[in-house]
Amino acid sequence: MSGLRDCYNVEDLRQEARTRLPKWIFEFVDRGSEDDLAVSHNREAFRRLKFRNRALVDLSGRDLGTTLFGKRINAPWALAPTGAAGLCWYEGELALAKAAAAFGVPFTMAIGSTTPLEKVADHAGGWLWFQIYIWENRNWTYELVDRAKHAGYSALVVTVDVNLGVNREFNQRNGYSNPFRPGYRTVRDILKKPGWATSVLLRYLMTTGMPRHANNPPSARSQHGAVLRGDNSTVVWDDLARLRERWPHKLIVKGLTHPEDARKAVDIGADGISVSNHGGRNFDSVAASVDCLPSIAAEVGGKTTILLDSGVRRGSDIAKGLALGANAVLLGRPMLWGIAAGGEAGALHAQKLLLREYELTLGHLGCANAAELHPGLIVSDESLSAHRSVAGQSPAMEIVR
Ligand SMILES: Cc1cc2nc3c(=O)[nH]c(=O)nc-3n(C[C@H](O)[C@H](O)[C@H](O)COP(=O)(O)O)c2cc1C
C-alpha cells in the first residue's frame, strides 16, 4: 500500500497503520484483551444484522447530519476517547481534534492522552468533550474535571467499565508497559519502523521528551503509571452523583451494557450514555455492544441521548446502530488507524469514507435522514430462524449464516 489514496475503506487504513506502526503500538490499538473474543464478537454482531432495502423513495433532500444534545453535527458520530492517539502520530490528539472540527463533529479527549488537554483546547477549535475515569483518589479526578471545565470542554465523558484493571497479555509479550519504558523488544520493533521513529518518536524526544500521560494531575505525577489503571474498587454510583453535582455541562456515562445500569445513570442525571464494551479491550467475555443496544434503548430511549461504540467499521454499521436506537456512534480504532496512516488528513479520510458508506446505506434503505432509521428495517438471523421454524422449514435450509 502506498498511502491514503490507496485506502478505500477502514480495513485498508488498518493495514496501512500496520505497515507504519511498531508492532507493540499496532497491537495495543488493534487487539482487545485475553483471547480477543470481545473484539471479534463486536464485528460478528454487526455482520449478523441485515437490512431489507426500500425502493423508489425520493432522497433528493437527504441529510447526513443529525442533532446531538440540541446541537447540529454534520455526521452521526463523535470521535471516541482513545489514549493512544499520541503514539500513532505526533500530537495525534490534536490531529484528531482538528479533523473532528473540520468535519463538524465532537472530539473526545481521553484522560490517557500524551498531549496536554489545554493545548488541544487552545489549538483545535470545534466541539470538545473530555473523558475521565473516577480514580480511587477522588481529588485527582476533581482536579482534572476542574481543569477541563476551565479549558472550555463542554461535555464530560465518565468511563465506568474498568475497576480492577484489565488483562492484556499481548502487551507483556511485546514488552510494552504503560507508561512506556524502552526495552529490547520495543526498541527492536521501533528500529523496524524508521518512518515512525523519526516522524513521531524523534519529534517528541526533541521537544517534550518521551511520550507520557500529559494530563495526570500534578499531585499524581509520582505515581505516573498507577493512575490510569489502578485499583478503583471503591468507586460506586454515588461517585457519579458527586460528579454530576460538580460538572455543570453535559455528562455522558460511557461503558454500559446492562439496562439497569443505563437506568441508574439516567436517574443520577446523566445527559447521555454510551453503550460500549470499550472496543472489547477490557472484558473479553462481554457481549457485543450492538447486541446490548436494543434492551437499553427500550429502557432509557427517549429519556437520554444514547451513543453506541465498539466494532463500527462501515457506514452500514452506523446505520444499524441508529436503527436500533442510538442517536449517534463513537468512532474508536478507525480514527487511530486514520491518523497512523496520515495524521489529520488520514482522520479526515476515514470520516469521508464512512460518511459516503453511510449515505449509500441510507439510499438503499430509502431513508432521507437518521430519524427515519428504525428497527423494522433490520432482519436478524434470529428473526429469520424464527420465521423458518414457524413455516416448518428445517434449519438445514437456512441460507443466511
Ligand atoms: C488504543 C485505544 C485506547 C483507548 N483509550 C480509551 C480511554 O482512554 N478512555 C476510554 O473511555 N476509552 C478508550 N478507548 C475505547 C474507545 O473510546 C471506544 O470505546 C472503542 O475504541 C470503540 O471500539 P472500536 O475501536 O472497535 O470502534 C480506547 C480504545 C483504543 C482502541
PDBQT file of the ligand as one rigid body, heavy atoms in Angstrom, charges set to zero:
ROOT
HETATM    1  C1  LIG A 501      -5.981   2.316  21.732  1.00  0.00    +0.000 C 
HETATM    2  C2  LIG A 501      -7.273   2.648  22.417  1.00  0.00    +0.000 A 
HETATM    3  C3  LIG A 501      -7.257   3.448  23.555  1.00  0.00    +0.000 A 
HETATM    4  C4  LIG A 501      -8.445   3.751  24.208  1.00  0.00    +0.000 A 
HETATM    5  N1  LIG A 501      -8.430   4.565  25.301  1.00  0.00    +0.000 NA
HETATM    6  C5  LIG A 501      -9.588   4.872  25.907  1.00  0.00    +0.000 A 
HETATM    7  C6  LIG A 501      -9.604   5.765  27.002  1.00  0.00    +0.000 A 
HETATM    8  O1  LIG A 501      -8.555   6.279  27.417  1.00  0.00    +0.000 OA
HETATM    9  N2  LIG A 501     -10.802   6.028  27.591  1.00  0.00    +0.000 N 
HETATM   10  C7  LIG A 501     -11.971   5.480  27.135  1.00  0.00    +0.000 A 
HETATM   11  O2  LIG A 501     -13.025   5.745  27.684  1.00  0.00    +0.000 OA
HETATM   12  N3  LIG A 501     -11.984   4.648  26.083  1.00  0.00    +0.000 NA
HETATM   13  C8  LIG A 501     -10.823   4.335  25.458  1.00  0.00    +0.000 A 
HETATM   14  N4  LIG A 501     -10.843   3.509  24.387  1.00  0.00    +0.000 N 
HETATM   15  C9  LIG A 501     -12.118   2.934  23.945  1.00  0.00    +0.000 C 
HETATM   16  C10 LIG A 501     -12.807   3.818  22.919  1.00  0.00    +0.000 C 
HETATM   17  O3  LIG A 501     -13.256   5.005  23.479  1.00  0.00    +0.000 OA
HETATM   18  C11 LIG A 501     -14.001   3.107  22.293  1.00  0.00    +0.000 C 
HETATM   19  O4  LIG A 501     -14.872   2.673  23.300  1.00  0.00    +0.000 OA
HETATM   20  C12 LIG A 501     -13.593   1.924  21.426  1.00  0.00    +0.000 C 
HETATM   21  O5  LIG A 501     -12.415   2.200  20.726  1.00  0.00    +0.000 OA
HETATM   22  C13 LIG A 501     -14.699   1.592  20.457  1.00  0.00    +0.000 C 
HETATM   23  O6  LIG A 501     -14.426   0.430  19.791  1.00  0.00    +0.000 OA
HETATM   24  P1  LIG A 501     -13.781   0.372  18.322  1.00  0.00    +0.000 P 
HETATM   25  O7  LIG A 501     -12.388   0.814  18.474  1.00  0.00    +0.000 OA
HETATM   26  O8  LIG A 501     -13.899  -1.064  17.975  1.00  0.00    +0.000 OA
HETATM   27  O9  LIG A 501     -14.580   1.266  17.439  1.00  0.00    +0.000 OA
HETATM   28  C14 LIG A 501      -9.676   3.218  23.710  1.00  0.00    +0.000 A 
HETATM   29  C15 LIG A 501      -9.663   2.455  22.551  1.00  0.00    +0.000 A 
HETATM   30  C16 LIG A 501      -8.491   2.170  21.901  1.00  0.00    +0.000 A 
HETATM   31  C17 LIG A 501      -8.539   1.348  20.643  1.00  0.00    +0.000 C 
ENDROOT
TORSDOF 0
